[in-house]
């Protein structure tokens, strides 16, 4: 009790200094306490004010996720290096401008239960307690699967404005590859593919929006991990007219190989190199610590072969339009149009393509990928290709149609 009282006194002094700074507007979390028991664990967040939290679990590896509004974490540098009961370690940080997350690594399956809020004895701090209970493997995995799907849908929906519901303009979904624990390829200068393609995708989205003819949605606009199948589900959920995945290629043993390549989805790869690229990109889930579920073929069964053939034809037209538009802006691969079984190109009713902007293993390509001038030209060409694909010019007799 005396130790806790001394802690509160120290916390109050530190908190008082923090609150005097106008630059700190977010609530402060100054300590995370973990109290394990035989079949349960209590996690306490010591905060400067009352905060709302949500909790869910994810598997492969087993984790407990606590999400909060924007938080100013004021924890000791060695925080997170714990091994207390079911919790082996934890990490924390911002996942968006207005949201923060704490991730607890679990040694055994535990599921979140009651959340209790209280003030400290003597005031000066708010305590948010989350109670975990032991779970069997089947129940934990089921809870994790439900949470992963609902979270992806919630996040994707939060990026769409209310006006988009009645906006009849076609929607382009831009998918920055990789993210979070899935770094993607590492460039010759140490840059990660996940960061390069995110910056490019945001620039491309701005170019599309500036034209005013199409809407655009990013599958991720932060450094977060999203499973491959969830990226496709986001596009289908929002009735996308086009899905374009953005990546950076790599060949570790051949730095002289370079150039942009555009792929379409097909179970039969156009060549051995395309098959290797698809195999590499399809490992994104395991790289991010996620085990993909079996592919749901019900949509394909309902839509049938006719729709699939039409979508693939449209996807090929989209890929050709992209290659034609970017040919005067970037160095093209010796075979810039290819096909392979990419998992993110399996939407049977949405024209889809994947572009490898260049080789992260090529210094010449990486210099382009990190050039603001090249990015400006490349995103302009690609925006033109996407918008014109969805809004083809009307000529001849079509101009007389109402």
N, C-alpha and C positions, 0 to 999 in steps of 0.2 A: 504493500500500500504506500509506504514511504517512497519507494522507487517511482511508483506511478505519479505521486504528488510532485516529486522533483522534476519528472519528465514534463508534467503539465506546466510547471513554472517556467522551465526552459522553453517549452513550446510557445507559451504566451509571450515571452520576450522576443523570440524570433519572429513570431507572427505579427507582433506590434510593429516591428521594423519593416516587415514586408508590406503591411497594410498602409504604411505611411507613404509608400512609393506609388505615385499616380500611374506609373507605367504598368503596374501589375493589376489587371482588372479581373483576371480569372481566379476562381477559388484555389486555395493552396492545399495540397496534400503533403503533410510533413512527415508522415510515418505510415507504414503498412505492417500490421502485426498479424502473425499466424499462430493459432493455438490448436494443435492437433489432439485428437482423442482416439479411442479405439476404433470407432466406426463413423466418426464425424470430424470435421475441421471447421474452425471459425476464423474468418478473415475480417480484420477490422481496418478501416481506412480512417485515419485521423486527419480531419479537414478543418479549414478556417471557417466554413459555413456549410449549411445543409446542401447536399448535392444529390441529384437523382442518378441512379445507376441501373443498368440492365446487365444480366449475366446469362451466359449460355456456354455450352461445351463444344469442342471440336475434337476429332480423332485423327490418328496417324500423323503426328504423335498426339497423345491425349493432352488436351489443354482446357483450362477454364478461362473464359474471356469476360472481363468486366469493362463495359463501356460507360463513359460519363460525358457530360458537357466538357468544354475546353477547361483543362486543368493546368495549373502552374505547379509542377512537381518540384518540391524542395526536399529531396531525399538524399541521404549520405551517398557518396560515390560508390560504395560497395554494396548498396542495396540490391537485392535480387539474388545474391549468392547465398541462398538458404537451402536447407534440407530438413524440413520440418513435417514429419508425417507424410501425407500424400503429396505435398508440394515440394518439388525439388529445386525450383528456381522461379524467378519472375522477371519480367521486363515491362517497360512502360514508355508511353510517348503519345504524340498527336497523330491522328489518322486523317484529320481534315481540319479546316480552319476553326471549326466549332465543336470538334469532338476529340476525345482522348481515349486511350485504351490501355488496360493492364492485362498482360497475358501470364497466366500461371501454368507452368509445366507440371503435369501430374504423374506420379509414379504408379498410382492405382486409380481405377475408375471412380469418380465422385461426381455427383450432380448437385447443382445449386438448389437451395430451398428458401427459407425465410430471409427477408432483409429487414433489419431492425435499425432504426435511427434514434440517436439519443445525444444529449449534451454531456460534456465532461463534468465531473464534480468540480464546482467552483466556476464553471463557465469557461469561455475562451476557446473552446474547441468543440467540433461536432464529430460524433463517432457514427460511422455507418458499418454495421456488422452484417456479413453474409455467412450463412450457415450451409455447409456442404455435408452431404450424407453419402455413405458408401453405396456403390451400384454394381450390378453384374454387367458383364461385357456386352451382352445383347441389348440391354436397356440403354446403356451408355451410347453405343454406336447408333441406335435408333434416334436418340435425342440429338446426337451430333449431326446426323444426316439431315434431320428436320431443320436444325438451326442453320446449317450451311446454306440450304436452299432458300429459306425465308430471308436470311441476311442478304444474300445476293440480290434477291428481288427488291428488298427494302432499299438497299443502297442504290440500285439502278433507278428505282422510282424517284428517289430523292433528288436526282440530278435533272429531272424533267420538270419544266415549269407547268403550272396549271393551264396556261394558254395552249400548251401543246395538245391537250385533249381535243380541242376544236380546230386546231390548225391542220388544214388539209394538205399542206406542202409535204412532199415525200421526205421520209426520215433516213438519214445516212448514219449508220452506227460505225464509229471508228474504234478499233480495238487495239490499244497499245499492248504489245506482247509482254509476257512475264510480269514481274512486280513482286514486292515483298521479299520473302525468302528465296524466290525464284529469280536469280540475278540475270539469267540469260547468258549470252556470250560476253566474254571479257575482252575489251579492245586492247590493241597493242600498247596504248598509253595508260591502261588500267581502268578505263571507263567501262561501266556496266551497260549492257544492251537495254536493260529495263529503263534506265534513266534517259538514254539517248532517244528511244522510241516514244517515251512519254512526252518529252519536250517537243518532238516533231509532231506528234498527234495533236497536241494542244494548238500548235501553230496552224496545222491543217484545218482543225475545227473552226478556228477564227476566220480563216480564208473562206470557208464554205458559208459560214454565217453572214459574212460581209456581203456576199452576193445576193442574199435575201430570197433565193428560190427554193432552198431546201432547209430542213431542220437538221440538226446534228446532235448526236449523243455519244459520249465517250463511255466505254465499259468501265474504265477507271480514270480518274483525274488526280489520283494520289499514288504514292508508292505502297500499294496494297496487293495482296495475292488474290486472284480470282480463278477458280478452276476452269479448265477449258470448256467443259460442257455448259457451265453457268454463263459464260460469255455468249454462247449461242442462244441460250434461253433468254438472256436480256434482250437480244435482237428480236427474237420471236415475240416476247411479251409486249414489246413496244411497236410491233407491226412494222419492222424496218423494211425499207425498200431496197437497201443495199447494206452489205456487211463487208468492211475492209479491215483486215488485220495487218498491223504494222510491225515489222521485225528488222533485225540486222543479222546478216549471215556471218558464218565464220568457217575458216579452214585453218586449223592451227599449224599444219605442216606446209602450207603453201601461201605465204603472204603476198605473192605476186598475183594471185587470182583476185579479181575484183569485178564490180558492176552490179547494177540493180536487176532483180528478177521478179516477175509477177507469176504467181501460181494460182491455179484453180483446183478444186477438189475432185479427185477421182480415185477409186480403189486401185486402178491400174496406173502405176506411175509412168510418166513419159520417158524416164531414163533412170539409171542407177543413182545418179547424184541427187535427183529430185526425191527419190525414195529415202536417201540418207538424211536429207534436210527435214523431211516430214517426220522421220523417226526421231530425230533430235528434238524438233519442236513439240512433238507429242509427249515428250518426257517432262514437260513443264509442270504437270501435276505432281509427279513424284519429287521433282526438284523443290517444289513448294511445300512438301510434307503432306500431300493429300493423295488419298487412294481413290481414283475415279470409280464411279458405279458403272454397272453394265449399261451400254447404250440403249436408250429407249427407241425402238423401231416402230412404235405405234403410229407416229405421225407419218412416216414414210409409207406404212401399210395403207393408211387412209387416203393419202394423196395419190398414191399409185405411180406407176412408171411414167405416165404422160407428163405429169407435173415435174417429176425429177428431170426428165430429158429437157423440158422447156427451161427449167432453172439452170441447168448446166450450159445450155446454149446461151442464155443471157449472161451467165458468169464468164463464158469465153469472150463474148462481145465486150464486157466490162474490162477484162484483162487486156484485150487488144487496144481498147481506147486508152487505157492507162499507159501502156508501152508507147503508143504513138505520140501521146502528149508529152511524155517525159524524155523522149529520145534526144531532143536538142538541149537538154538541161543536165543530164547525168550520163555517166558512162554505163552502157548496158552490158549485161552478161553476154557471153557469146551465144547463149540460147536463152533469151529473156522471157519466153513464154513456155511455162512448164505445168505439169499436173502431177499431183500426188495425193495420198490419203491423209490430209491434215484433219485433225479432230475438230478444229474450229471452223472448218469449211463443210460441215455436215448438215447445214440447214437446207432441207430439200425444197423449201419454198421461198428462199431468199437468195438472189444473185450475190455470190460471195467471191472474194479474192483475197490473197495474202501477198503482200509485197515485202521482199527482202530489199531494203533500201540500198544496201551495200554490205561489204564484208568488214566486220569489226577487226578481222585479222589483217586487213590491208591498210597501211598507213595512208595511202592516197584516198581510199574511200572514207576512212575515219576523219581525215581532214575536211572532207566535204560534209560529212554528217554533223560536224561541230561548227560548221561555217554558217553564220547568220545570213549571209548573202545567198549561199546555195540553198539553204532551207527556205528562204523567201521565194526564190524562183521555183523550187521543186513543189512546194505546197501550192503555189499558184497554178502550176500545170496540173497537178492532181485534182485540185478543186474544180478546175475547168472540166476535166475529164468526167468526174463524178456527177457534176451538175448537168452537163450536157447529156450524159448517159440517161439521166432521169427526166430531162426536159429537152428532148431532141428538137431542133429547129423545124418549123412547119413550112413546107414549100409547095408550090404548084397548087393542085386542086384542094389540098388540105386547108389552105388558107380560107376557103369559102365555107368550111364547116362551122357550125355554130359552136 
